[in-house]
Amino acid sequence: MRRLATPFLQVVTVRTTRGSLMQLDICDNMQWDIFVWRTWEEAETNAIESALRPGSVFYDVGSNIGYHSLIASRIVGPTGRVVAFEPMRCNIERLRRNLALNDAHNVTVVECGLSDSVTTAVAAMPRSEFGMASLRSLDGASFTQEIALETGDGIAARLQLPGPDVVKIDVEGAEYKALIGMRGLLRTASAIVIEVSPPYLEELGGSEAALREYLRDCGFTSSRVLSKVRCEDRKRVFTQTNELFSK
């Protein structure tokens, strides 16, 4: 079906099951799934929806094309705020178009990645996985880009951003370093939805154990697995989880 559709329809606009209008590039695997099913990561989305209220502040770290940012924008309303962190130019362009399609004026786009220091790095991604951009070395990467990295605490102070109530973070192994750089911001957060990929964390100087200990130290003493998937990468087989950490 996809092979038949792509010669005629590469970019399409659909309305998701949550009511968001989204412009999608169906050459990308995630965007193809949204095109077909009109939804994405149901368990993670349900957790985010349950944690947010009108007036809440939501940080979307690794916003991609804005699926979760758009849902949060609707829930938090005009008295709330969404901050979407996304460093990749191809994603930023479509993210901004999707925000405009939905008149999501309560969303602030921050064009950088988050880490434990201020620096630059090279991110890589395959052509068919715009959401897989990573600071790790990727086999078969078809695109690279130098990106800016900042600490969450530093950029929030510089841009006078409010502290988050809820955080979603999916940055392909850089989650631990991103959290280290936003320790101050985590004081206001009550819930974090995060992807945990043990070998990816280790490639970027962290570990699953260090991440869990750090979150406990920050007050997130409760955790729940939302979804899990068996992954194979470079002859490694491991379980990747998406989890909800709460205070």
C-alpha positions in Angstrom: 0.0 0.0 0.0 2.8 2.4 0.9 4.8 1.7 -2.2 1.7 2.3 -4.3 0.9 5.6 -2.5 4.2 7.3 -2.3 4.7 8.1 -6.0 1.5 10.1 -5.9 1.2 11.3 -2.2 4.4 12.1 -0.4 3.1 15.0 1.7 -0.5 14.7 3.0 -2.6 16.4 5.7 -4.7 14.4 8.0 -6.7 14.9 11.2 -5.7 12.5 14.0 -8.0 10.7 16.4 -7.1 13.5 19.0 -8.4 16.1 16.6 -5.0 17.6 15.5 -4.4 18.5 11.9 -1.0 17.2 10.8 1.0 17.6 7.6 2.9 14.3 7.1 5.7 13.0 4.9 4.7 9.4 4.4 8.3 8.4 3.4 9.0 8.5 7.1 8.0 5.4 9.0 6.4 7.2 12.0 4.5 9.6 9.9 3.3 6.8 7.7 1.9 5.1 10.8 0.1 8.3 11.8 -1.3 8.6 8.3 -2.7 5.0 8.4 -3.9 4.9 12.0 -4.3 8.6 12.8 -2.6 8.0 16.2 0.8 7.3 17.7 2.1 5.8 20.9 -1.3 5.4 22.6 -0.1 4.4 26.0 2.4 7.3 26.2 -0.2 9.7 24.9 -2.8 8.5 27.5 -0.3 9.1 30.3 0.5 12.6 29.1 -3.2 13.4 28.8 -3.9 12.2 32.3 -1.1 14.2 33.8 -1.9 17.5 32.1 -4.6 20.1 33.2 -5.7 23.5 31.8 -2.9 25.9 32.7 -0.2 23.2 32.9 3.3 23.6 31.4 4.5 20.8 29.2 8.0 20.3 28.0 8.3 18.1 24.8 12.0 17.2 24.6 12.5 15.7 21.1 9.3 17.1 19.7 9.9 15.8 16.2 6.9 17.1 14.1 4.7 17.9 17.1 2.3 15.0 17.7 2.5 15.3 21.5 3.0 19.0 21.5 -0.3 19.5 19.7 -2.2 17.3 22.1 -0.7 19.1 25.1 -1.5 22.5 23.5 -5.2 21.7 23.3 -5.3 20.4 26.9 -3.4 23.1 28.7 -5.3 25.8 26.8 -4.6 29.6 26.6 -3.5 29.8 30.3 -1.0 27.0 29.8 2.3 26.6 27.9 4.0 24.0 25.7 7.8 24.2 25.1 8.9 22.0 22.1 12.6 21.3 21.9 13.7 20.1 18.5 17.1 20.5 16.9 16.7 18.9 13.4 15.9 21.3 10.6 13.7 18.9 8.6 11.5 18.3 11.7 11.4 21.9 12.8 10.0 23.0 9.4 7.1 20.5 9.7 6.7 21.1 13.4 6.1 24.8 12.7 3.6 24.0 9.9 1.7 21.7 12.1 1.5 24.3 14.9 0.2 26.8 12.4 -2.4 24.4 11.0 -3.8 24.1 14.6 -3.4 27.8 15.6 -1.3 26.5 18.5 -0.2 29.9 19.8 0.7 28.6 23.3 3.6 26.5 21.9 7.2 27.8 22.0 9.6 26.1 19.6 13.2 25.9 20.9 15.6 24.9 18.1 18.2 23.0 20.0 18.9 19.8 21.8 19.2 19.4 25.5 22.3 18.1 27.3 24.5 18.5 30.4 26.6 21.3 28.9 26.5 24.0 26.2 28.2 22.7 23.0 27.6 21.5 19.5 27.5 18.0 18.2 26.7 16.1 15.0 23.3 14.3 14.8 22.6 11.6 12.3 19.4 10.0 11.1 18.2 7.6 8.4 16.0 8.9 5.6 13.1 6.7 6.6 13.2 7.6 10.3 13.1 11.4 11.0 12.3 10.7 14.6 15.5 8.6 15.0 18.0 11.5 14.9 20.7 10.7 17.4 24.1 11.8 18.7 25.1 8.1 18.5 26.9 6.7 15.6 24.3 5.2 13.3 24.9 2.6 10.6 23.4 3.6 7.3 22.6 7.2 8.3 21.6 9.2 5.2 21.6 12.6 6.8 23.8 14.5 9.3 23.5 17.9 10.9 25.5 19.9 13.4 23.2 20.9 16.2 23.4 23.2 19.2 23.1 21.6 22.6 22.2 23.6 25.7 21.2 22.8 29.3 17.5 23.0 30.1 18.2 25.1 33.1 20.3 27.5 31.1 17.9 28.0 28.2 14.9 28.3 30.5 16.6 31.1 32.4 17.7 32.8 29.1 14.3 32.6 27.5 12.4 33.1 30.8 10.5 29.9 30.3 8.2 28.6 33.1 9.1 25.4 34.8 7.4 22.3 33.6 4.6 20.3 35.2 5.0 17.4 32.8 8.0 16.4 30.6 8.1 14.0 27.7 11.7 13.1 26.6 12.7 10.9 23.7 16.1 11.7 22.4 17.6 8.4 21.3 20.0 7.7 24.2 20.7 11.3 25.2 17.9 11.3 27.9 20.3 11.0 30.9 22.5 13.9 29.9 19.4 16.0 29.1 18.0 15.3 32.5 21.3 16.2 34.2 21.1 19.6 32.6 17.6 20.3 33.8 17.9 19.4 37.5 16.5 22.8 38.5 13.5 22.5 36.2 12.7 19.1 37.5 11.8 20.6 40.9 8.5 21.8 39.4 7.7 18.7 37.4 5.4 16.0 38.8 5.6 13.5 35.9 8.1 12.5 33.2 7.3 10.2 30.2 10.7 8.9 29.0 12.1 6.4 26.6 14.7 4.0 28.2 17.0 2.2 25.8 19.9 0.8 27.9 22.6 0.4 25.2 21.8 3.8 23.7 22.2 5.5 27.1 25.5 3.7 27.5 26.8 4.9 24.1 26.3 8.5 25.2 27.9 8.2 28.6 25.0 7.2 30.8 23.3 4.0 31.9 19.8 2.8 32.8 20.9 2.5 36.4 22.3 6.0 36.6 19.1 7.4 35.0 16.9 5.7 37.5 19.0 6.7 40.4 19.1 10.3 39.3 15.3 10.5 38.9 14.9 9.0 42.4 17.2 11.7 43.7 15.0 14.3 42.0 12.0 13.0 43.8 10.5 10.7 41.1 10.0 7.6 43.3 7.2 5.9 41.3 7.6 4.4 37.9 5.4 2.5 35.5 6.1 0.8 32.2 3.8 2.2 29.5 5.1 0.1 26.6 8.0 -2.1 25.6 9.5 -3.3 22.4 12.2 -5.9 21.5 15.0 -4.2 19.6 17.8 -5.5 17.5 20.7 -3.2 16.7 24.3 -4.1 15.7 23.7 -7.7 16.7 22.4 -6.6 20.2 19.0 -7.6 21.4 17.5 -5.5 24.1 14.2 -4.3 25.5 13.3 -0.6 25.0 10.7 0.8 27.3 8.6 3.9 27.5 8.0 4.7 31.2 6.1 7.1 33.4 8.1 8.4 36.4 6.1 10.3 39.0 6.6 12.1 42.3 
